[in-house]
Amino acid sequence: MSKGSLAMSLKSFVNDKGTWDAFLVELEERIEIQHRSMESVTDPAELYRHQGALRALRNLQYLRDKVNG
């Protein structure tokens, strides 16, 4: 898939209200799971992994802004 067609696919995804809203709900559920899991972590390395996962999920929440410029 070329870069241009990928950008168009992402643009149609993020601008489809129903699909985008469902995606955001899924992201929120995954963020909640990460937060709950972090509560019982005692290993610093594991905590950093959870923080990295949360950062990636939060970045996906801003995908619409990035794609639409």
C-alpha positions in Angstrom: 0.0 0.0 0.0 1.4 3.3 -1.0 1.8 6.2 1.5 -0.9 8.2 -0.3 -3.5 5.4 -0.2 -2.6 4.7 3.5 -3.2 8.4 4.3 -6.6 8.3 2.5 -7.5 5.1 4.4 -6.6 6.7 7.7 -8.5 9.8 6.8 -11.7 7.9 5.9 -11.3 5.9 9.2 -10.8 8.9 11.5 -13.5 10.9 9.8 -16.2 8.2 10.0 -18.0 9.3 13.2 -19.4 5.8 14.1 -16.2 4.0 13.5 -14.0 6.6 15.2 -16.3 6.8 18.3 -16.2 2.9 18.6 -12.4 3.1 18.3 -12.2 5.7 21.1 -14.4 3.5 23.3 -12.1 0.6 22.7 -9.0 2.8 23.5 -10.6 3.9 26.8 -11.3 0.3 27.8 -7.7 -0.6 27.1 -6.4 2.4 29.1 -8.6 1.4 32.0 -7.1 -2.1 31.9 -3.6 -0.7 31.9 -4.4 1.5 34.9 -5.9 -1.4 36.9 -2.9 -3.6 36.0 -0.5 -0.8 37.1 -2.0 -0.8 40.6 -0.5 -4.2 41.4 2.9 -3.8 39.8 6.0 -3.9 42.0 8.7 -4.3 39.4 9.9 -0.9 38.0 10.5 -2.4 34.5 7.0 -3.6 34.4 5.7 -0.2 35.5 7.7 1.4 32.6 6.1 -1.1 30.2 2.6 -0.1 31.3 3.5 3.6 31.0 4.7 3.0 27.5 1.5 1.2 26.6 -0.5 4.0 28.0 1.5 6.6 26.0 0.9 4.6 22.8 -2.9 4.4 23.5 -3.1 8.1 24.3 -1.2 8.9 21.1 -3.8 6.9 19.2 -6.5 9.1 20.7 -4.9 12.0 18.8 -4.7 10.2 15.5 -7.6 12.1 14.0 -5.8 15.4 14.7 -2.6 14.2 13.2 -4.2 12.8 10.1 -6.3 15.8 9.5 -3.4 18.1 10.1 
